[in-house]
């Protein structure tokens, strides 16, 4: 019989990993957008 506490812990861990991955992806997208804007609007 599975221990409910470890099952909950696993799902919490999975959610945490998903959130971290989403945060990372959002940061990468933002960096890409900023870089594209900088390329299309050269300063100077």
PDB file with one MODEL, atoms N, CA, C and O in Angstrom:
MODEL        1
ATOM      1  N   UNK A   1       0.852  -1.207   0.000  1.00  0.00           N
ATOM      2  CA  UNK A   1       0.000   0.000   0.000  1.00  0.00           C
ATOM      3  C   UNK A   1       0.884   1.252   0.000  1.00  0.00           C
ATOM      4  O   UNK A   1       1.742   1.404   0.870  1.00  0.00           O
ATOM      5  N   UNK A   2       0.677   2.148  -0.972  1.00  0.00           N
ATOM      6  CA  UNK A   2       1.531   3.339  -1.045  1.00  0.00           C
ATOM      7  C   UNK A   2       1.276   4.299   0.103  1.00  0.00           C
ATOM      8  O   UNK A   2       0.149   4.447   0.577  1.00  0.00           O
ATOM      9  N   UNK A   3       2.322   4.933   0.529  1.00  0.00           N
ATOM     10  CA  UNK A   3       2.228   5.907   1.609  1.00  0.00           C
ATOM     11  C   UNK A   3       1.722   7.229   1.020  1.00  0.00           C
ATOM     12  O   UNK A   3       2.365   7.804   0.142  1.00  0.00           O
ATOM     13  N   UNK A   4       0.565   7.714   1.504  1.00  0.00           N
ATOM     14  CA  UNK A   4       0.006   8.954   0.942  1.00  0.00           C
ATOM     15  C   UNK A   4       0.954  10.148   1.074  1.00  0.00           C
ATOM     16  O   UNK A   4       0.978  11.030   0.217  1.00  0.00           O
ATOM     17  N   UNK A   5       1.733  10.164   2.157  1.00  0.00           N
ATOM     18  CA  UNK A   5       2.647  11.295   2.353  1.00  0.00           C
ATOM     19  C   UNK A   5       3.717  11.349   1.261  1.00  0.00           C
ATOM     20  O   UNK A   5       4.032  12.422   0.747  1.00  0.00           O
ATOM     21  N   UNK A   6       4.275  10.184   0.910  1.00  0.00           N
ATOM     22  CA  UNK A   6       5.303  10.198  -0.137  1.00  0.00           C
ATOM     23  C   UNK A   6       4.675  10.516  -1.489  1.00  0.00           C
ATOM     24  O   UNK A   6       5.311  11.154  -2.328  1.00  0.00           O
ATOM     25  N   UNK A   7       3.421  10.074  -1.713  1.00  0.00           N
ATOM     26  CA  UNK A   7       2.745  10.391  -2.976  1.00  0.00           C
ATOM     27  C   UNK A   7       2.545  11.894  -3.095  1.00  0.00           C
ATOM     28  O   UNK A   7       2.786  12.474  -4.154  1.00  0.00           O
ATOM     29  N   UNK A   8       2.104  12.527  -2.008  1.00  0.00           N
ATOM     30  CA  UNK A   8       1.908  13.979  -1.999  1.00  0.00           C
ATOM     31  C   UNK A   8       3.256  14.670  -2.217  1.00  0.00           C
ATOM     32  O   UNK A   8       3.358  15.626  -2.986  1.00  0.00           O
ATOM     33  N   UNK A   9       4.272  14.178  -1.539  1.00  0.00           N
ATOM     34  CA  UNK A   9       5.608  14.754  -1.693  1.00  0.00           C
ATOM     35  C   UNK A   9       6.074  14.685  -3.130  1.00  0.00           C
ATOM     36  O   UNK A   9       6.677  15.631  -3.637  1.00  0.00           O
ATOM     37  N   UNK A  10       5.797  13.566  -3.794  1.00  0.00           N
ATOM     38  CA  UNK A  10       6.198  13.401  -5.195  1.00  0.00           C
ATOM     39  C   UNK A  10       5.497  14.423  -6.080  1.00  0.00           C
ATOM     40  O   UNK A  10       6.124  15.061  -6.925  1.00  0.00           O
ATOM     41  N   UNK A  11       4.182  14.573  -5.877  1.00  0.00           N
ATOM     42  CA  UNK A  11       3.444  15.512  -6.728  1.00  0.00           C
ATOM     43  C   UNK A  11       3.871  16.951  -6.455  1.00  0.00           C
ATOM     44  O   UNK A  11       3.946  17.760  -7.381  1.00  0.00           O
ATOM     45  N   UNK A  12       4.150  17.277  -5.197  1.00  0.00           N
ATOM     46  CA  UNK A  12       4.627  18.619  -4.857  1.00  0.00           C
ATOM     47  C   UNK A  12       5.957  18.867  -5.547  1.00  0.00           C
ATOM     48  O   UNK A  12       6.191  19.945  -6.093  1.00  0.00           O
ATOM     49  N   UNK A  13       6.827  17.865  -5.520  1.00  0.00           N
ATOM     50  CA  UNK A  13       8.132  17.976  -6.167  1.00  0.00           C
ATOM     51  C   UNK A  13       7.963  18.171  -7.677  1.00  0.00           C
ATOM     52  O   UNK A  13       8.659  18.983  -8.288  1.00  0.00           O
ATOM     53  N   UNK A  14       7.039  17.424  -8.266  1.00  0.00           N
ATOM     54  CA  UNK A  14       6.797  17.531  -9.708  1.00  0.00           C
ATOM     55  C   UNK A  14       6.298  18.927 -10.067  1.00  0.00           C
ATOM     56  O   UNK A  14       6.728  19.511 -11.062  1.00  0.00           O
ATOM     57  N   UNK A  15       5.387  19.456  -9.252  1.00  0.00           N
ATOM     58  CA  UNK A  15       4.853  20.800  -9.488  1.00  0.00           C
ATOM     59  C   UNK A  15       5.978  21.828  -9.369  1.00  0.00           C
ATOM     60  O   UNK A  15       6.075  22.754 -10.174  1.00  0.00           O
ATOM     61  N   UNK A  16       6.814  21.652  -8.365  1.00  0.00           N
ATOM     62  CA  UNK A  16       7.930  22.584  -8.164  1.00  0.00           C
ATOM     63  C   UNK A  16       8.860  22.559  -9.382  1.00  0.00           C
ATOM     64  O   UNK A  16       9.306  23.605  -9.854  1.00  0.00           O
ATOM     65  N   UNK A  17       9.146  21.352  -9.883  1.00  0.00           N
ATOM     66  CA  UNK A  17      10.024  21.217 -11.058  1.00  0.00           C
ATOM     67  C   UNK A  17       9.382  21.872 -12.269  1.00  0.00           C
ATOM     68  O   UNK A  17      10.061  22.545 -13.044  1.00  0.00           O
ATOM     69  N   UNK A  18       8.063  21.678 -12.438  1.00  0.00           N
ATOM     70  CA  UNK A  18       7.353  22.274 -13.562  1.00  0.00           C
ATOM     71  C   UNK A  18       7.412  23.793 -13.483  1.00  0.00           C
ATOM     72  O   UNK A  18       7.634  24.466 -14.489  1.00  0.00           O
ATOM     73  N   UNK A  19       7.211  24.334 -12.271  1.00  0.00           N
ATOM     74  CA  UNK A  19       7.264  25.787 -12.089  1.00  0.00           C
ATOM     75  C   UNK A  19       8.645  26.323 -12.423  1.00  0.00           C
ATOM     76  O   UNK A  19       8.776  27.351 -13.089  1.00  0.00           O
ATOM     77  N   UNK A  20       9.680  25.620 -11.957  1.00  0.00           N
ATOM     78  CA  UNK A  20      11.056  26.043 -12.243  1.00  0.00           C
ATOM     79  C   UNK A  20      11.306  26.035 -13.745  1.00  0.00           C
ATOM     80  O   UNK A  20      11.893  26.972 -14.286  1.00  0.00           O
ATOM     81  N   UNK A  21      10.855  24.970 -14.423  1.00  0.00           N
ATOM     82  CA  UNK A  21      11.052  24.859 -15.867  1.00  0.00           C
ATOM     83  C   UNK A  21      10.314  25.985 -16.593  1.00  0.00           C
ATOM     84  O   UNK A  21      10.839  26.568 -17.541  1.00  0.00           O
ATOM     85  N   UNK A  22       9.100  26.283 -16.144  1.00  0.00           N
ATOM     86  CA  UNK A  22       8.311  27.348 -16.767  1.00  0.00           C
ATOM     87  C   UNK A  22       8.987  28.702 -16.575  1.00  0.00           C
ATOM     88  O   UNK A  22       9.028  29.525 -17.490  1.00  0.00           O
ATOM     89  N   UNK A  23       9.517  28.919 -15.372  1.00  0.00           N
ATOM     90  CA  UNK A  23      10.211  30.172 -15.072  1.00  0.00           C
ATOM     91  C   UNK A  23      11.427  30.321 -15.985  1.00  0.00           C
ATOM     92  O   UNK A  23      11.681  31.389 -16.540  1.00  0.00           O
ATOM     93  N   UNK A  24      12.170  29.223 -16.126  1.00  0.00           N
ATOM     94  CA  UNK A  24      13.371  29.207 -16.974  1.00  0.00           C
ATOM     95  C   UNK A  24      12.987  29.508 -18.427  1.00  0.00           C
ATOM     96  O   UNK A  24      13.636  30.316 -19.092  1.00  0.00           O
ATOM     97  N   UNK A  25      11.932  28.855 -18.911  1.00  0.00           N
ATOM     98  CA  UNK A  25      11.492  29.064 -20.293  1.00  0.00           C
ATOM     99  C   UNK A  25      11.061  30.510 -20.504  1.00  0.00           C
ATOM    100  O   UNK A  25      11.377  31.110 -21.531  1.00  0.00           O
ATOM    101  N   UNK A  26      10.344  31.068 -19.543  1.00  0.00           N
ATOM    102  CA  UNK A  26       9.888  32.453 -19.658  1.00  0.00           C
ATOM    103  C   UNK A  26      11.084  33.402 -19.699  1.00  0.00           C
ATOM    104  O   UNK A  26      11.089  34.359 -20.474  1.00  0.00           O
ATOM    105  N   UNK A  27      12.090  33.145 -18.873  1.00  0.00           N
ATOM    106  CA  UNK A  27      13.286  33.987 -18.850  1.00  0.00           C
ATOM    107  C   UNK A  27      14.011  33.911 -20.191  1.00  0.00           C
ATOM    108  O   UNK A  27      14.495  34.925 -20.694  1.00  0.00           O
ATOM    109  N   UNK A  28      14.086  32.713 -20.770  1.00  0.00           N
ATOM    110  CA  UNK A  28      14.754  32.549 -22.064  1.00  0.00           C
ATOM    111  C   UNK A  28      13.988  33.278 -23.164  1.00  0.00           C
ATOM    112  O   UNK A  28      14.590  33.931 -24.016  1.00  0.00           O
ATOM    113  N   UNK A  29      12.659  33.165 -23.145  1.00  0.00           N
ATOM    114  CA  UNK A  29      11.840  33.857 -24.138  1.00  0.00           C
ATOM    115  C   UNK A  29      12.030  35.364 -24.026  1.00  0.00           C
ATOM    116  O   UNK A  29      12.178  36.052 -25.036  1.00  0.00           O
ATOM    117  N   UNK A  30      12.025  35.869 -22.814  1.00  0.00           N
ATOM    118  CA  UNK A  30      12.195  37.299 -22.573  1.00  0.00           C
ATOM    119  C   UNK A  30      13.554  37.766 -23.091  1.00  0.00           C
ATOM    120  O   UNK A  30      13.650  38.801 -23.750  1.00  0.00           O
ATOM    121  N   UNK A  31      14.602  37.000 -22.792  1.00  0.00           N
ATOM    122  CA  UNK A  31      15.947  37.356 -23.259  1.00  0.00           C
ATOM    123  C   UNK A  31      15.986  37.378 -24.786  1.00  0.00           C
ATOM    124  O   UNK A  31      16.586  38.276 -25.377  1.00  0.00           O
ATOM    125  N   UNK A  32      15.352  36.399 -25.425  1.00  0.00           N
ATOM    126  CA  UNK A  32      15.310  36.339 -26.885  1.00  0.00           C
ATOM    127  C   UNK A  32      14.585  37.557 -27.452  1.00  0.00           C
ATOM    128  O   UNK A  32      15.035  38.150 -28.433  1.00  0.00           O
ATOM    129  N   UNK A  33      13.459  37.930 -26.832  1.00  0.00           N
ATOM    130  CA  UNK A  33      12.676  39.077 -27.296  1.00  0.00           C
ATOM    131  C   UNK A  33      13.498  40.361 -27.175  1.00  0.00           C
ATOM    132  O   UNK A  33      13.519  41.180 -28.094  1.00  0.00           O
ATOM    133  N   UNK A  34      14.163  40.528 -26.052  1.00  0.00           N
ATOM    134  CA  UNK A  34      14.985  41.713 -25.822  1.00  0.00           C
ATOM    135  C   UNK A  34      16.112  41.778 -26.856  1.00  0.00           C
ATOM    136  O   UNK A  34      16.417  42.842 -27.395  1.00  0.00           O
ATOM    137  N   UNK A  35      16.722  40.623 -27.119  1.00  0.00           N
ATOM    138  CA  UNK A  35      17.826  40.592 -28.075  1.00  0.00           C
ATOM    139  C   UNK A  35      17.328  40.958 -29.488  1.00  0.00           C
ATOM    140  O   UNK A  35      17.990  41.700 -30.214  1.00  0.00           O
ATOM    141  N   UNK A  36      16.162  40.429 -29.862  1.00  0.00           N
ATOM    142  CA  UNK A  36      15.608  40.745 -31.182  1.00  0.00           C
ATOM    143  C   UNK A  36      15.302  42.236 -31.293  1.00  0.00           C
ATOM    144  O   UNK A  36      15.585  42.861 -32.315  1.00  0.00           O
ATOM    145  N   UNK A  37      14.724  42.800 -30.236  1.00  0.00           N
ATOM    146  CA  UNK A  37      14.409  44.228 -30.245  1.00  0.00           C
ATOM    147  C   UNK A  37      15.682  45.048 -30.398  1.00  0.00           C
ATOM    148  O   UNK A  37      15.713  46.021 -31.152  1.00  0.00           O
ATOM    149  N   UNK A  38      16.725  44.655 -29.686  1.00  0.00           N
ATOM    150  CA  UNK A  38      18.000  45.364 -29.763  1.00  0.00           C
ATOM    151  C   UNK A  38      18.561  45.286 -31.186  1.00  0.00           C
ATOM    152  O   UNK A  38      19.148  46.251 -31.676  1.00  0.00           O
ATOM    153  N   UNK A  39      18.379  44.136 -31.848  1.00  0.00           N
ATOM    154  CA  UNK A  39      18.883  43.979 -33.210  1.00  0.00           C
ATOM    155  C   UNK A  39      18.075  44.821 -34.202  1.00  0.00           C
ATOM    156  O   UNK A  39      18.637  45.393 -35.136  1.00  0.00           O
ATOM    157  N   UNK A  40      16.780  44.894 -34.001  1.00  0.00           N
ATOM    158  CA  UNK A  40      15.948  45.632 -34.944  1.00  0.00           C
ATOM    159  C   UNK A  40      15.990  47.140 -34.690  1.00  0.00           C
ATOM    160  O   UNK A  40      15.651  47.924 -35.575  1.00  0.00           O
ATOM    161  N   UNK A  41      16.408  47.555 -33.477  1.00  0.00           N
ATOM    162  CA  UNK A  41      16.552  48.975 -33.158  1.00  0.00           C
ATOM    163  C   UNK A  41      17.971  49.230 -32.657  1.00  0.00           C
ATOM    164  O   UNK A  41      18.181  49.404 -31.457  1.00  0.00           O
ATOM    165  N   UNK A  42      18.942  49.253 -33.562  1.00  0.00           N
ATOM    166  CA  UNK A  42      20.314  49.470 -33.091  1.00  0.00           C
ATOM    167  C   UNK A  42      20.467  50.851 -32.467  1.00  0.00           C
ATOM    168  O   UNK A  42      19.985  51.851 -32.999  1.00  0.00           O
ATOM    169  N   UNK A  43      21.143  50.880 -31.337  1.00  0.00           N
ATOM    170  CA  UNK A  43      21.337  52.168 -30.654  1.00  0.00           C
ATOM    171  C   UNK A  43      22.498  52.911 -31.307  1.00  0.00           C
ATOM    172  O   UNK A  43      23.481  52.304 -31.730  1.00  0.00           O
ATOM    173  N   UNK A  44      22.367  54.247 -31.383  1.00  0.00           N
ATOM    174  CA  UNK A  44      23.398  55.053 -31.999  1.00  0.00           C
ATOM    175  C   UNK A  44      22.842  55.584 -33.284  1.00  0.00           C
ATOM    176  O   UNK A  44      23.532  56.307 -34.003  1.00  0.00           O
TER     177      UNK A  44
ENDMDL
END
